[in-house]
């Protein structure tokens, strides 16, 4: 008699403020999501988000997935 394998658990619900990216997502899609989150302006408010990347290789032959800061972003780039 064959028995059924273990039941697969439903993916956990981390809430609306948690975003989890995986390597199958495109750079364009990831950057669009990050831009949307940045535009909310909730860095320290109740609407702030947690962003996670699942293990894997992100990007493509055209280039890596690198979130690009907006021109008016407070992200500073340090020159060497």
N, C-alpha and C positions, 0 to 999 in steps of 0.2 A: 504494500500500500504506500503510495506517495503522499507525503505530507506537504502542505503549503509552507513556503518559506516565511520568514518573519514579515509582519505587516510593515509597509513603508510608512514612516511618519510623515505627516504633512509638514511642509516647510514652516519654520517658526515665523510668527508675526512679530517683528521688532518694533512696529509702530510706524506712523507716517513720517517721522523725522529721521529714519535710518535708510540709507541708500547703500546697496551692496552691488558692486560691479563685478562682472566675470569676464574672462579673456575672450569670449565669443562676441562681446559687444564692440561696436565700431568706435574708432577714435572720435568721429563726428558726434555720435550719440552720447558718448561719455562727456565730451566737452560741452554739448548742449545742456545736459543735465547739470553739470557743474556751474555753467553760466546762469541757469535758472535759480539754482540755490544761492549763488552769489548775489543775484539781483534782489533777492528777498530782504537783504540787509539785516539779517537776524543773527549776527555773529554771537551776541551775548544775550539775546532775548529767548523767550520760551519757544520760538519757532526755529531755533538753531538745529542744524542737522549733523548727524554722524555719518561719515563716509568710509566705506570699507572696500578693499579690493581683494577678491578671492585669489588664491595662489595661481600662478600661471604667467604666461608671456603675453604682454599687451602690445598691440601695434600690428604693423604689417610690413611688407617689403618696402612700402613707400616711406615708412618712418615709424618711430615709436609713438605710443599714445602719451602725449605730454600735455597736460592741461595748460592752456595759454591764458595768462592773466589779461584782464581787460585793460585798455590803455589808462583808464582812470582808477585802476586797482591800487590798493595800498600795499600790494606785494612789492617788495624791494628786491632788486637784483644787484648782487655784489660783484663788482669787477675784480678780476685778479690782477 
